[in-house]
Amino acid sequence: MTDLQTSYKLKIDSPLNEIDLQTGLYIVIINASKVPPHIGLIIDNKYHSLNIKGRDINKPIDIVLKTLNQKSIPSLFIKIKQHHKINAEDLCVNFIDKLNCFTSVEAGGATCFSPIKLFFEEEYSVPMEDVTYFYEMIPKLYSMNLIENISSLLIDSNEFQLPVYNKEQLYSGIEQTIKNNKEN
């Protein structure tokens, strides 16, 4: 993206129905209004992400949803259309391989988006040469007709302004998260 806007508008199709997460591939945007938000994947009811503590692999989604609800964390769930070439189990193994390329999120290094970017480039042939941030990937997913729907948790609107950020804001947000985690 050449011109940096302040937000990227997403149309929300429906509130989250937790049963929908039992099957399929979802990109989950946790703390959706935060700069930067946290990005992970849900594959057939299991949550996976890279974070400051390391990796979440095969974490049951009900545990994640319980935390999101208890802490009132607004989140988005982008359902990716069924991949006709590969089953969910293989998608899961392939994403875990991408997660294992990184140790943790750190300012100036890997972000939670790093393994997701590799995964979508390899599994869905999404061109990533000009993608640095998650919000830059969304138009590519739309243009390739990969987004089935977007649902929300703790967001009351049918549109959401996903924040747009730069490298300085991204690393500052990561540093703040690391600092907050050390204090807790």
C-alpha distance (Angstrom), angle and dihedral (degrees) to the residues before:
residue distance angle dihedral
M1 . . .
T2 3.74 . .
D3 3.79 100.4 .
L4 3.77 113.7 54.6
Q5 3.77 109.8 -139.5
T6 3.79 123.0 -172.9
S7 3.79 96.6 -117.4
Y8 3.78 144.3 6.2
K9 3.80 115.1 -133.3
L10 3.81 118.6 -132.7
K11 3.79 124.6 -171.7
I12 3.80 110.9 -133.5
D13 3.79 112.3 -145.8
S14 3.81 98.8 -167.2
P15 3.80 146.4 -22.1
L16 3.79 112.7 -83.1
N17 3.79 116.5 -82.0
E18 3.81 103.0 -160.4
I19 3.81 91.6 -151.7
D20 3.82 89.1 65.2
L21 3.81 89.6 65.3
Q22 3.82 91.0 64.4
T23 3.81 90.2 85.9
G24 3.75 135.9 22.8
L25 3.79 139.2 32.1
Y26 3.79 121.8 -65.1
I27 3.76 134.1 177.5
V28 3.80 106.0 -143.8
I29 3.80 120.4 -155.1
I30 3.81 107.8 -160.1
N31 3.81 119.2 -164.3
A32 3.78 85.1 13.0
S33 3.82 95.4 -172.6
K34 3.81 94.7 47.6
V35 3.82 122.9 100.3
P36 2.94 102.6 -98.7
P37 3.80 107.0 13.8
H38 3.81 118.8 -151.4
I39 3.81 115.6 -106.4
G40 3.80 126.6 -157.5
L41 3.79 140.0 152.4
I42 3.78 130.6 -115.5
I43 3.78 114.9 -157.1
D44 3.80 116.1 -178.5
N45 3.80 96.9 -26.7
K46 3.83 95.5 -41.7
Y47 3.80 123.5 109.7
H48 3.81 122.4 -143.0
S49 3.80 129.5 -179.3
L50 3.77 146.9 144.6
N51 3.79 113.2 -120.9
I52 3.80 141.3 162.3
K53 3.81 91.5 -83.5
G54 3.80 94.0 49.5
R55 3.78 127.5 -97.1
D56 3.78 135.9 -15.0
I57 3.80 106.7 -151.0
N58 3.81 125.4 179.2
K59 3.81 92.6 -11.5
P60 3.83 109.6 169.2
I61 3.80 108.8 -108.6
D62 3.81 92.9 -135.0
I63 3.83 89.1 66.1
V64 3.82 90.7 51.0
L65 3.82 92.7 46.9
K66 3.81 91.6 48.4
T67 3.82 90.0 54.9
L68 3.81 92.6 45.7
N69 3.80 91.0 50.8
Q70 3.81 95.5 43.5
K71 3.80 92.5 49.8
S72 3.85 94.0 37.9
I73 3.80 93.0 -125.0
P74 3.82 112.6 172.3
S75 3.80 109.6 -132.5
L76 3.79 140.5 175.0
F77 3.79 128.6 -146.4
I78 3.81 117.4 -155.5
K79 3.79 110.9 -164.4
I80 3.79 112.4 -147.6
K81 3.79 117.0 -147.6
Q82 3.78 116.4 -102.9
H83 3.78 112.7 -80.9
H84 3.78 103.8 -128.6
K85 3.80 95.2 -161.2
I86 3.78 101.2 53.9
N87 3.81 137.2 34.8
A88 3.80 125.5 -123.3
E89 3.80 93.8 -105.4
D90 3.80 91.2 57.0
L91 3.82 90.9 44.8
C92 3.79 88.1 54.0
V93 3.81 93.2 49.7
N94 3.81 90.4 47.3
F95 3.80 93.0 50.3
I96 3.81 92.1 47.5
D97 3.83 86.9 53.2
K98 3.82 88.1 55.3
L99 3.82 91.3 47.4
N100 3.79 90.1 52.0
C101 3.82 89.6 59.4
F102 3.82 86.7 74.3
T103 3.80 134.5 49.4
S104 3.80 100.7 -155.8
V105 3.79 144.9 -37.3
E106 3.79 113.9 -77.4
A107 3.79 136.4 167.6
G108 3.79 108.2 -96.6
G109 3.82 91.6 15.5
A110 3.77 138.3 57.4
T111 3.80 120.1 -9.6
C112 3.79 130.2 -161.7
F113 3.81 86.0 -98.2
S114 3.83 94.2 57.6
P115 3.84 97.8 83.9
I116 3.82 91.8 38.4
K117 3.77 90.7 54.4
L118 3.83 91.1 51.3
F119 3.80 91.2 46.0
F120 3.81 96.1 52.0
E121 3.78 92.3 43.5
E122 3.81 91.9 53.4
E123 3.82 103.5 32.8
Y124 3.80 100.5 35.4
S125 3.83 101.2 23.3
V126 3.80 91.5 -123.6
P127 3.82 106.5 168.5
M128 3.80 107.6 -119.8
E129 3.81 104.1 173.5
D130 3.83 91.5 108.1
V131 3.83 97.2 33.2
T132 3.80 118.8 102.6
Y133 3.80 101.8 148.0
F134 3.79 133.0 42.7
Y135 3.81 94.2 -116.2
E136 3.83 88.0 59.7
M137 3.80 90.7 59.2
I138 3.81 95.3 54.9
P139 3.85 96.3 74.2
K140 3.82 88.4 49.8
L141 3.81 90.9 52.8
Y142 3.80 89.4 50.5
S143 3.81 93.6 46.3
M144 3.81 90.1 51.5
N145 3.82 89.9 48.0
L146 3.81 92.0 -121.6
I147 3.82 99.1 132.7
E148 3.79 113.0 90.2
N149 3.81 97.0 177.0
I150 3.78 144.9 -35.3
S151 3.79 122.8 -127.6
S152 3.78 129.9 -177.5
L153 3.77 141.2 -145.2
L154 3.81 119.1 -154.3
I155 3.81 92.4 -3.6
D156 3.80 114.1 114.3
S157 3.77 100.7 -166.7
N158 3.80 133.6 82.0
E159 3.80 89.9 -133.1
F160 3.75 128.9 49.2
Q161 3.78 129.6 -163.5
L162 3.80 104.2 -140.2
P163 3.82 106.5 -157.0
V164 3.78 119.3 -113.4
Y165 3.80 116.5 -144.4
N166 3.79 141.9 174.8
K167 3.81 131.8 -129.9
E168 3.81 93.8 -90.0
Q169 3.82 91.7 52.3
L170 3.80 91.1 44.9
Y171 3.81 94.4 52.8
S172 3.79 92.2 41.3
G173 3.81 89.3 53.6
I174 3.81 91.2 49.1
E175 3.82 91.5 48.5
Q176 3.81 90.4 49.8
T177 3.81 91.2 50.4
I178 3.81 90.9 49.9
K179 3.82 90.3 48.8
N180 3.83 92.5 47.7
N181 3.81 90.8 48.5
K182 3.82 92.1 52.8
E183 3.81 90.0 52.0
N184 3.82 93.0 52.5
